Amino acid sequence: MSLRGHIRAISILGLPLIGGHVAQFAIGMTDTLMLGWYGAEALAAVTLAGSYFFSLFLLGSGFAFAVMPIVAEAAGSGEERQIRRATRMGLWLSLIYGIVVMPLLLWSKPVLLMLGQTEALSQVASQYLKIAGWGIFPALLVMTMKSYLAALERTQVVLWITILAAGVNALANYGLIFGNWGFPELGVAGAAIASIVTQMVSLLAITIYALRVLPQHELLKNFWRPDPEMFSRVFRLGTPIGLTNLSESSLFAASALMMGWLGTAPLAAHGIAVNLAGLTFMVHLGLSNAATIRAGNALGRKDRDHMARGARVVTAMSLIMSVLAISLFLAAPEMLIGFFLDPEEPQRPEILSIGVGLLVMAALFQLVDGLQAIALGLLRGVQDSAVPMVIAVLSYWVLGIPVSYVLGFGYGLDGIGVWLGLVAGLGCASVLLMWRFWSRGIRKV
């Protein structure tokens, strides 16, 4: 395939995935935006609770991500039965994982207190998680179904279902947080209820689509029947992916905890800046998913040259998007941060001042964050997950988190120092993961 052909193919596959991730992220950003209007304390508490929930979610999502390369390879080699087997066992593992982690979501307050958060923040965050925590089940099942459909290059429906979910979430938040349209004013609890409603709508829509449009896969027929061989394969591939996701997420969760030590205003500013940086990261995540699918198909066809050209193209596309995001963050940081704050918020000037500095740091890690995402996508496509997990743990836990603590508190750089640790961890991961793919991963074809 020519260079232009690769660009076109990745764009057709990747743009709906990017749109889907942006729409999914808009759900969390809507929570941040509306809670920022509701009050700085509510925003800080849900920022903390969101980091906690997302860490557990990402660990469990490894099984959903494992479905994508297995299904993509099966589609490339024409093995229809493998598609059904992998998706079913991904759903099984998602449900089992949700059962295991529910106690951590229902009784989160002692954990948050142990991690150094204030009594007030921990109380509000735990109230949110007692409700929103039940969403771990539909959220993981939806992620598995999205991986199944994306691997079959049915990315348009993934986009439209996620847009539907984002719309439902915005309406539910507006009604339940503020008490509009006759609903009671529930604040943080309203945001939690809205999240569960959104996830259930997503699960219902994506399941109906899969059963009606792809009946040949019979995903729910004899769903109770175990498949030990495929269960083991998805588990062995998905566990390292989940731990890799967790290690990166924990870098950001640890940064949220450290910002919580600095106070409510720094934590609120951190929540806004992370949301803005996360929004641009959705572009790289969509391209990463496209890289996984394309690499998985090439693996099924045993076409190394095709994989190598596609890898170069998707990496270049990620770099271009990084440059655009950096330009935006450096050109208009005050406008971007201010968009999330009520003009009458008493802590607005302090949050705005801190947030602008953090957004400059976010610009610094745009390039490396995108590159590590693309590298992980390519490695997952060739079903290489164990060594990337080790690289992620070393980069984020051994380097990133300690650097954040030392610079933030040892050298008194506060939030800027905490975020410099993010830059260090992501930079190390991007270099090592790219080296892994080009030196070892591509040889699997």
C-alpha positions as CSV (number, residue, x, y, z in Angstrom):
1,M,0.0,0.0,0.0
2,S,1.3,3.5,-0.9
3,L,1.9,6.3,1.7
4,R,-1.3,8.0,0.6
5,G,-3.2,4.7,0.9
6,H,-1.9,4.3,4.5
7,I,-2.9,7.8,5.5
8,R,-6.4,7.3,4.0
9,A,-6.9,3.9,5.6
10,I,-5.7,5.1,9.0
11,S,-7.9,8.2,8.7
12,I,-11.0,6.2,7.8
13,L,-10.4,3.8,10.7
14,G,-9.0,6.3,13.2
15,L,-11.2,9.4,12.8
16,P,-14.4,7.7,14.1
17,L,-12.3,6.1,17.0
18,I,-10.9,9.6,17.8
19,G,-14.4,11.0,17.7
20,G,-15.6,8.2,20.0
21,H,-12.8,8.8,22.5
22,V,-13.5,12.6,22.4
23,A,-17.2,11.9,23.0
24,Q,-16.4,9.5,25.8
25,F,-14.0,12.0,27.3
26,A,-16.7,14.7,27.0
27,I,-18.7,12.7,29.6
28,G,-15.9,13.2,32.2
29,M,-15.3,16.8,31.0
30,T,-19.0,17.6,31.4
31,D,-18.8,16.4,35.0
32,T,-15.8,18.7,35.5
33,L,-17.3,21.6,33.8
34,M,-20.7,21.5,35.6
35,L,-19.2,20.7,39.0
36,G,-16.8,23.6,38.5
37,W,-19.8,25.8,38.1
38,Y,-21.4,24.2,41.1
39,G,-18.4,24.8,43.4
40,A,-14.7,24.4,43.8
41,E,-15.0,21.9,46.7
42,A,-17.3,19.7,44.6
43,L,-14.9,19.9,41.7
44,A,-11.9,19.0,43.8
45,A,-13.8,16.0,45.4
46,V,-14.9,14.5,42.1
47,T,-11.4,15.1,40.6
48,L,-10.1,12.9,43.4
49,A,-12.9,10.3,43.1
50,G,-12.6,10.3,39.3
51,S,-8.9,9.5,39.5
52,Y,-9.6,6.7,42.0
53,F,-12.4,5.2,39.8
54,F,-10.4,5.6,36.6
55,S,-7.4,3.8,38.1
56,L,-9.5,0.8,38.9
57,F,-11.3,1.0,35.6
58,L,-8.1,1.1,33.5
59,L,-6.7,-2.0,35.3
60,G,-9.9,-3.9,34.4
61,S,-10.0,-2.5,30.9
62,G,-6.9,-4.5,30.0
63,F,-9.2,-7.5,29.2
64,A,-11.3,-5.3,26.9
65,F,-8.2,-4.0,25.1
66,A,-6.9,-7.6,24.8
67,V,-10.0,-8.5,22.8
68,M,-9.1,-5.9,20.1
69,P,-5.9,-7.5,18.7
70,I,-7.2,-11.0,19.0
71,V,-10.3,-10.2,17.1
72,A,-8.3,-8.1,14.5
73,E,-5.9,-11.0,13.9
74,A,-8.9,-13.5,13.6
75,A,-10.5,-11.2,11.1
76,G,-7.3,-10.9,9.1
77,S,-6.9,-14.7,9.0
78,G,-10.6,-15.4,8.4
79,E,-11.2,-17.3,11.7
80,E,-14.8,-16.2,12.6
81,R,-15.1,-18.6,15.6
82,Q,-12.1,-16.9,17.3
83,I,-14.0,-13.6,17.2
84,R,-16.9,-14.9,19.2
85,R,-14.7,-16.8,21.7
86,A,-12.4,-13.8,22.4
87,T,-15.3,-11.4,22.9
88,R,-17.2,-13.7,25.2
89,M,-14.3,-14.3,27.5
90,G,-13.5,-10.6,27.5
91,L,-17.0,-10.0,28.8
92,W,-16.6,-12.8,31.4
93,L,-13.3,-11.3,32.7
94,S,-14.8,-7.8,32.8
95,L,-17.7,-9.0,35.0
96,I,-15.4,-11.0,37.3
97,Y,-13.1,-8.1,37.7
98,G,-16.0,-5.7,38.6
99,I,-17.1,-8.1,41.4
100,V,-13.5,-8.2,42.8
101,V,-13.0,-4.4,42.9
102,M,-16.5,-3.3,44.1
103,P,-15.5,-3.3,47.8
104,L,-12.8,-0.7,47.0
105,L,-15.4,1.5,45.4
106,L,-18.1,1.1,48.1
107,W,-15.7,1.7,51.0
108,S,-13.2,4.1,49.5
109,K,-13.0,6.7,52.4
110,P,-10.4,4.8,54.5
111,V,-8.2,4.4,51.5
112,L,-8.4,8.1,50.6
113,L,-7.6,9.0,54.2
114,M,-4.7,6.6,54.2
115,L,-3.4,8.4,51.1
116,G,-3.3,11.7,52.9
117,Q,-6.5,13.4,51.8
118,T,-8.4,15.6,54.1
119,E,-11.5,14.4,56.0
120,A,-13.8,16.8,54.0
121,L,-12.5,15.8,50.6
122,S,-12.5,12.1,51.4
123,Q,-16.1,12.2,52.7
124,V,-17.5,13.9,49.6
125,A,-15.4,11.7,47.2
126,S,-16.5,8.5,48.9
127,Q,-20.1,9.6,48.7
128,Y,-19.7,10.0,44.9
129,L,-18.0,6.6,44.6
130,K,-20.6,4.7,46.6
131,I,-23.0,5.5,43.8
132,A,-20.8,5.9,40.7
133,G,-18.8,2.7,41.6
134,W,-21.6,0.5,40.4
135,G,-20.9,1.9,36.9
136,I,-17.7,-0.2,36.8
137,F,-19.8,-3.1,35.4
138,P,-21.5,-1.4,32.4
139,A,-18.4,0.7,31.7
140,L,-16.1,-2.4,31.3
141,L,-18.7,-4.3,29.3
142,V,-19.1,-1.3,27.0
143,M,-15.3,-1.1,26.6
144,T,-15.2,-4.8,25.6
145,M,-18.0,-4.4,23.0
146,K,-16.3,-1.3,21.6
147,S,-13.0,-3.3,21.2
148,Y,-14.9,-6.1,19.4
149,L,-16.6,-3.7,17.0
150,A,-13.6,-1.6,16.4
151,A,-11.4,-4.6,15.6
152,L,-14.0,-5.5,12.9
153,E,-13.5,-1.9,11.6
154,R,-17.1,-0.9,12.6
155,T,-15.9,2.3,14.1
156,Q,-18.8,4.5,12.9
157,V,-21.2,2.9,15.3
158,V,-18.8,3.2,18.2
159,L,-18.7,6.9,17.5
160,W,-22.4,7.4,17.3
161,I,-23.2,5.4,20.4
162,T,-20.6,7.4,22.4
163,I,-22.1,10.7,21.1
164,L,-25.5,9.5,22.3
165,A,-24.0,8.7,25.7
166,A,-22.3,12.1,25.9
167,G,-25.7,13.8,25.2
168,V,-27.5,11.7,27.8
169,N,-24.8,12.5,30.4
170,A,-24.9,16.3,29.8
171,L,-28.7,16.3,30.2
172,A,-28.7,14.1,33.3
173,N,-25.9,16.2,34.9
174,Y,-27.8,19.4,34.2
175,G,-30.9,18.1,35.7
176,L,-29.5,16.2,38.7
177,I,-26.5,18.4,39.8
178,F,-28.4,21.7,39.8
179,G,-32.0,20.5,40.3
180,N,-33.3,21.6,36.9
181,W,-36.5,20.4,35.2
182,G,-38.1,19.5,38.5
183,F,-35.3,17.1,39.6
184,P,-33.9,17.6,43.2
185,E,-30.6,19.4,43.5
186,L,-28.2,16.5,44.3
187,G,-24.8,18.1,43.5
188,V,-22.0,15.5,43.6
189,A,-24.5,12.6,44.0
190,G,-26.4,13.8,41.0
191,A,-23.2,13.6,38.9
192,A,-22.7,10.0,40.1
193,I,-26.2,9.0,39.2
194,A,-25.9,10.7,35.8
195,S,-22.7,8.6,35.1
196,I,-24.5,5.3,35.8
197,V,-27.5,6.3,33.6
198,T,-25.1,7.2,30.8
199,Q,-23.2,3.9,31.0
200,M,-26.4,1.8,31.1
201,V,-27.7,3.6,28.0
202,S,-24.4,2.9,26.2
203,L,-24.4,-0.8,27.1
204,L,-28.0,-1.2,25.9
205,A,-27.4,0.6,22.6
206,I,-24.1,-1.2,21.8
207,T,-25.5,-4.7,22.7
208,I,-28.6,-4.2,20.6
209,Y,-26.5,-3.2,17.6
210,A,-24.1,-6.1,17.9
211,L,-26.9,-8.7,18.2
212,R,-28.9,-7.3,15.3
213,V,-26.2,-6.4,12.8
214,L,-23.8,-9.2,13.6
215,P,-26.0,-12.2,14.5
216,Q,-23.6,-14.7,13.0
217,H,-21.3,-14.2,16.0
218,E,-24.0,-15.2,18.5
219,L,-22.3,-13.4,21.4
220,L,-24.9,-14.2,24.0
221,K,-25.8,-17.7,22.9
222,N,-24.7,-20.1,25.7
223,F,-23.0,-17.2,27.3
224,W,-22.7,-19.1,30.5
225,R,-20.5,-21.8,28.9
226,P,-16.8,-21.5,29.9
227,D,-14.0,-21.5,27.4
228,P,-10.9,-22.2,29.4
229,E,-8.4,-21.9,26.5
230,M,-9.6,-18.5,25.3
231,F,-10.2,-17.3,28.9
232,S,-6.6,-18.0,29.6
233,R,-5.4,-16.3,26.4
234,V,-7.4,-13.1,27.0
235,F,-6.3,-13.1,30.7
236,R,-2.6,-13.6,29.8
237,L,-2.7,-10.8,27.3
238,G,-5.1,-8.5,29.1
239,T,-3.5,-8.6,32.6
240,P,-0.2,-6.9,31.5
241,I,-2.2,-4.4,29.4
242,G,-4.3,-3.6,32.4
243,L,-1.2,-3.2,34.6
244,T,0.3,-1.0,31.9
245,N,-2.8,1.1,31.9
246,L,-2.8,1.2,35.7
247,S,0.8,2.3,35.9
248,E,0.2,5.3,33.6
249,S,-3.1,6.1,35.3
250,S,-1.5,5.8,38.7
251,L,1.1,8.4,37.6
252,F,-1.8,10.9,37.1
253,A,-3.7,9.6,40.2
254,A,-0.6,10.1,42.3
255,S,-0.2,13.6,40.9
256,A,-3.9,14.3,41.9
257,L,-3.2,13.0,45.4
258,M,-0.1,15.3,45.6
259,M,-2.1,18.2,44.4
260,G,-4.7,17.4,47.1
261,W,-1.9,17.8,49.7
262,L,-1.3,21.3,48.4
263,G,-5.0,22.3,48.9
264,T,-8.4,22.6,47.2
265,A,-7.5,25.3,44.7
266,P,-4.4,23.4,43.3
267,L,-6.4,20.2,43.1
268,A,-9.2,22.0,41.2
269,A,-6.7,23.6,38.9
270,H,-5.1,20.2,38.3
271,G,-8.5,18.6,37.5
272,I,-9.1,21.3,34.8
273,A,-5.6,21.0,33.3
274,V,-5.8,17.2,33.3
275,N,-9.1,17.3,31.5
276,L,-7.8,19.7,28.8
277,A,-4.6,17.6,28.3
278,G,-6.7,14.4,28.3
279,L,-9.0,15.8,25.6
280,T,-6.1,16.2,23.2
281,F,-4.8,12.8,24.3
282,M,-8.0,11.3,22.9
283,V,-6.7,12.0,19.4
284,H,-3.5,9.9,20.1
285,L,-5.6,7.2,21.8
286,G,-7.8,6.9,18.7
287,L,-4.7,6.7,16.5
288,S,-3.3,4.1,18.9
289,N,-6.4,1.9,18.6
290,A,-6.2,2.2,14.8
291,A,-2.5,1.2,15.0
292,T,-3.6,-1.9,17.1
293,I,-6.2,-3.0,14.6
294,R,-3.9,-2.4,11.5
295,A,-1.0,-4.2,13.2
296,G,-3.3,-7.0,14.2
297,N,-4.6,-7.5,10.7
298,A,-1.0,-7.4,9.3
299,L,0.0,-10.0,11.9
300,G,-2.9,-12.2,10.7
301,R,-1.7,-11.8,7.1
302,K,2.0,-12.1,8.0
303,D,2.7,-8.8,6.1
304,R,5.7,-7.1,7.8
305,D,6.3,-4.4,5.2
306,H,2.7,-3.3,5.4
307,M,3.0,-3.1,9.2
308,A,6.2,-1.1,9.1
309,R,4.8,1.5,6.7
310,G,1.6,1.8,8.6
311,A,3.5,2.3,11.9
312,R,5.6,5.2,10.4
313,V,2.5,6.9,9.1
314,V,0.5,6.7,12.3
315,T,3.5,8.0,14.3
316,A,3.8,11.0,12.0
317,M,0.1,11.7,12.3
318,S,0.4,11.7,16.1
319,L,3.4,14.1,16.0
320,I,1.4,16.6,13.8
321,M,-1.5,16.5,16.2
322,S,0.9,17.1,19.2
323,V,2.3,20.2,17.6
324,L,-1.3,21.6,17.1
325,A,-2.2,20.9,20.7
326,I,1.0,22.5,22.0
327,S,0.2,25.6,20.0
328,L,-3.3,25.9,21.5
329,F,-2.1,25.4,25.1
330,L,0.6,28.0,24.8
331,A,-1.6,30.5,22.9
332,A,-4.7,30.7,25.1
333,P,-4.2,29.1,28.5
334,E,-6.2,31.6,30.5
335,M,-9.2,31.3,28.2
336,L,-9.1,27.5,28.4
337,I,-8.9,27.3,32.2
338,G,-11.4,30.1,32.7
339,F,-14.0,28.2,30.7
340,F,-14.4,25.7,33.5
341,L,-14.9,28.3,36.3
342,D,-17.9,30.3,37.5
343,P,-17.0,34.0,37.2
344,E,-18.3,34.4,40.8
345,E,-16.2,31.6,42.2
346,P,-14.2,33.1,45.2
347,Q,-11.1,30.9,44.4
348,R,-11.2,31.7,40.7
349,P,-8.1,33.9,40.6
350,E,-6.0,31.4,42.5
351,I,-7.2,28.4,40.4
352,L,-6.7,30.4,37.2
353,S,-3.1,31.3,38.1
354,I,-2.1,27.7,39.1
355,G,-4.0,26.2,36.1
356,V,-2.2,28.4,33.5
357,G,1.2,27.1,34.8
358,L,0.0,23.5,34.7
359,L,-1.2,23.9,31.1
360,V,2.3,25.0,30.1
361,M,3.6,21.7,31.6
362,A,0.8,19.9,29.7
363,A,2.2,21.4,26.5
364,L,5.6,19.9,27.4
365,F,4.4,16.3,27.6
366,Q,2.1,16.4,24.5
367,L,4.8,14.9,22.2
368,V,5.9,12.2,24.5
369,D,2.4,11.2,25.7
370,G,1.3,10.8,22.1
371,L,4.4,8.7,21.2
372,Q,4.0,6.3,24.1
373,A,0.3,5.8,23.2
374,I,1.2,5.0,19.6
375,A,4.0,2.6,20.6
376,L,1.6,0.8,23.0
377,G,-1.0,0.5,20.3
378,L,1.5,-1.1,17.9
379,L,2.8,-3.5,20.5
380,R,-0.7,-4.6,21.4
381,G,-1.3,-5.2,17.7
382,V,1.4,-7.8,17.7
383,Q,0.2,-9.1,21.1
384,D,3.3,-8.0,23.0
385,S,2.2,-6.9,26.4
386,A,4.5,-8.3,29.1
387,V,7.7,-6.3,28.4
388,P,5.7,-3.1,27.7
389,M,4.2,-3.5,31.2
390,V,7.6,-3.6,32.8
391,I,8.7,-0.6,30.8
392,A,5.6,1.3,32.0
393,V,6.1,0.4,35.6
394,L,9.7,1.5,35.5
395,S,8.9,4.7,33.7
396,Y,5.9,5.8,35.7
397,W,6.4,4.3,39.2
398,V,10.2,4.2,39.5
399,L,10.9,7.5,37.7
400,G,7.8,9.6,37.2
401,I,6.1,9.5,40.7
402,P,9.4,10.0,42.7
403,V,10.4,12.9,40.4
404,S,7.0,14.5,41.0
405,Y,7.3,14.2,44.8
406,V,10.9,15.4,44.9
407,L,10.4,18.4,42.6
408,G,7.0,19.3,44.0
409,F,7.8,19.0,47.7
410,G,11.5,18.5,48.1
411,Y,12.4,21.5,45.9
412,G,9.2,23.5,46.7
413,L,8.1,23.8,43.1
414,D,4.5,22.7,44.1
415,G,2.2,21.9,41.2
416,I,4.8,22.7,38.5
417,G,7.2,20.2,40.1
418,V,4.5,17.6,40.3
419,W,3.8,18.0,36.6
420,L,7.5,17.9,35.7
421,G,7.4,14.3,37.1
422,L,4.7,13.5,34.6
423,V,6.9,14.8,31.8
424,A,9.8,12.7,33.0
425,G,7.8,9.5,33.2
426,L,6.0,9.8,29.9
427,G,9.3,10.8,28.1
428,C,11.1,7.7,29.4
429,A,8.2,5.4,28.4
430,S,7.9,6.9,24.9
431,V,11.6,6.2,24.1
432,L,11.7,2.7,25.5
433,L,8.3,1.6,24.0
434,M,9.2,2.8,20.5
435,W,12.5,1.0,20.8
436,R,10.7,-2.1,21.8
437,F,8.4,-2.1,18.8
438,W,11.0,-1.4,16.2
439,S,13.7,-3.7,17.6
440,R,11.5,-6.7,18.7
441,G,7.8,-6.2,18.1
442,I,7.8,-6.0,14.4
443,R,9.9,-9.2,14.1
444,K,6.8,-11.2,15.3
445,V,5.4,-10.8,11.8
